[in-house]
Each structure stands twice: as C-alpha cells, then as structure tokens.
C-alpha cells in the first residue's frame, strides 16, 4: 500500500479540521461585527451566539477521537500494518467524521450527530483492536 493511499484519509481529516477552524474564525468575526455577543468572551465565556458555539465545539471535537486516528495511522505505517483493510476503515472513519461535523455545525440534531459520532468511534475501536491483535500476536 502506498503512502499516498494510507495518508489520504488522514489528510482529509486534517483538512476538515482547518475548514472548521477557519469557519469558526469567520463566524466569530461576523458575530463581533453584528454585535451579537451576550457579554465578554476573552476568557472563553459562553457569550457567543449559538451558531458560533456550534463551530467552536466542533473544532474542539476535532482534537478528540481524531487524535487516536492520527496516532494509529502513524503507528500502522511504522509497523507496516497499513493494509487495504486499514485504509478502507480509515476512509469510513473520516467519512463519518465529515458527516458528524456537517450535522454539528448545521441543524445539530443530537440523535443524528450522536449516531455518526458513535459509528465513527466504533470504526476507530475496531481499527485499534485489529492493530493491537496483529502487533501482539506478531501477525502481518
């Protein structure tokens, strides 16, 4: 498996993080310009409008489960365990993360968002379990 194939899902996840970050910045600037703040915000007070906080929380969320995905991808490359199964599961995980982010920053329907989050967590858990078993049992 080529590095490009292995790293492509990781690059999409990184791109998602940057997109959310820049959209957060734009929404914050818009809220300030429109004078939509409910009070001070310099010390992370929750005085931003809801639409800004949705992006804020989604941006924070990009540094939770995805961190484990980044680590696993690097470990899979180093140990040469990044096979077709790994790449396919990585794409499923990242696709679920993208959908989760879209739901989070738009309609924010908790059941729908939660379903995509849990599905992504399950996929990542499977990836980790397979990786751990292969490493611990010395399997290819």
PyMOL commands that set and color helices and strands:
alter all, ss='L'
color gray80, all
select helices_A, chain A and resi 3-33+50-61+65-78+84-105+110-137
alter helices_A, ss='H'
color red, helices_A
deselect
rebuild
show_as cartoon
